């Protein structure tokens, strides 16, 4: 059972976290192009919308990764090990950065693009929304980098397992 859960955990992390990491990394550059006035604006806006949908969907699917990881740890009897607890905390911090920083900044860009396309968004003032999007866009490369770095550290910890008694 442990091997099955571990296999599903690794598969879910590759299939669900990988696309989020890539989409989050690509978003800032495409968003800057979409907000700028230039020949690339329309295709960049379409890319931005697609990257935002990918981030949202795969972030939701990515919940399976820690769930399967916790199930695997319980079956293996290693829930109390320090490296696992640190990995869970880093996973929670990564999820928090995605939910509290990355997705709202992405949504601000989408709202700005919708306003530019003439779509109405209740309670939104055009100038305020554009300013919010540009402010969020300045921090987005950094928050995307932190998000991806956190996941990289978690992956390394899963491979190295410092202090682990599982024999690997």
N, C-alpha and C positions, 0 to 999 in steps of 0.2 A: 504494500500500500504506500509506503514511504517513497519508493521509486516512482510510482505513478504520480503522486502528488508533486514530487520534486520536478518531474518532467513537465507537468502541466504548469507549474510555477515558472519555470524557465521559459517555456513556450509562450506563456501569457506575457512575460516581461519583454520578450523580443517582439512579439506581434502587437502589443498594446502600448508599451512605453516608448519603443523605438519611433513609431510615427509621431507621437506627441513631441518627443525631443527634436525631431527633424522639423516639424511644422513650427514649433516655437522658435527655433533658430532661424528659419527662413522668413518669418513674419515681419520683423522690423524693417528689413531692406525693401520688401515688397510694399509694406505699408507706407514707407517714405515715398516710394515711387507713385503710389496711388493717391497720396495727398498732394503731390507736386503737380504743377501744370506742365504737362509734356505729352509727347506722342505715346508714351508707354502707360499713361494713366488708366485707360480703360482695361487693358489686359492685367495690369497690376491690381486694380480694384477687384477683378474677378478672382485673381490668385489669393488676394487677402481674404475674401469671403470663404473661399475653399479651405485655406489654411486654418481659419477660425473654426469652421465646421469640423475639420479633422481634429483640431485640438480639443474641442468640446466632446466629440464622440469617443475618441480614443482615451481621453481622461476618464470618462465614465466607465469604459471597458477596463481601464487600467486598475480599477478598484479590485479586480480579480487577483492582481499580483500579490498585494499584501494578504488578502484573504487566503489564497493558496499557500503563501509562505508561512502564515501562522498555522494553518492546518498541517503542513509538512513538519514544522518545528514541534508541534504537539505529538504527532505520530512518532517522531524521532526522539522525543523526550529531551529536547534542548531549549525549551522556552526560557529558562532562566539564565542562559549564557549571556555574558556582557556584550559580545560582538553582535548577537542577534537583537538585543534590546537597543543598542546604538543604531543598528540598521533600521529598526522600526521607527525610532525617533527621527532619523534622517529622512525616512520615507514620509513621515507625517509633515516634516518641515517642507519637503519638496511639494507635497500635495497642497499645503497651505500657501506656498509661494505661487503655485499655479492658480489656485482658486481666488486668492486675495490680491495678487499683483498682475499676473500675466493675463488671465482671462478678462478682467475689467479693462485693462489697457487695450487689449484687442477689441473689445466691444465698443470702446470709445471711438476707435478708428472706424469701425463698421457704421456706427451711428453718424459720424461725420460724413462718411461716403453716402449714406442714405439721404442725409439732408442735402448734400450737393446734387443728388439725383432727383431732388424734389419730393422725396417721401417724407411724410409727416411723422414726427416722433413726439408723443405727448409730453409736455412739460420741458421741452428742450429749446433753448435759445441758440440760434446758429453760431454766434461768436463764441459763446461759452463752450459749446461742444467742440468746436475746432481747437480752442485753446486747451481744453482737457485732453483731447487726442494727441496734440503735439507734446504736451507735458508728459503724458504716459509713454509716448513713443521715445522720448529721451531716455527713460529708464528701462524700456523693454529689452534692449540688448543685454543689459546687465542682469536683469531678472531672469531672462532666458538662459544666460550663462550660469547663473547660480543654480537654477533648476536642473540643468544638465550636469553640472558638477556634482550636485548632491546625488543624482542617480548614478553617476560614475563611481563615486565613493561607495555607495551601497553595493554596486556590482563587484567592486574590488573586495569589499568585506565579505561578500558571499563566497568568493573564490578562495581568499586567504583564510578566512575564519580565525582571527587571532584568538588564542586561548581555547579553541574548540577541542572537544574530546571525541569528535566523531571519526577520527582516524585519517582525515585527509590532509 
